[in-house]
């Protein structure tokens, strides 16, 4: 069950959160996993990857922490 608690998705119904990777706040995070140390986000301005027909995302690795916004 701890594995599911470490996974955060922008639309998982657990409210708004701030995501930090190696102490730096990352905005527009699509999903992250604190136990694996991975965060996927959309850089601004948004770009479309026409080969995959998706919005371009980047993956960061490091110490991922999540802080709930009340």
Secondary structure, 3 states (H helix, E strand, C coil): CHHHHHEEECCCCCCCEEEEECCEEECCEEEEECCCCEEEECCCCCCEECCCCEECCEEEECCEEEEECC
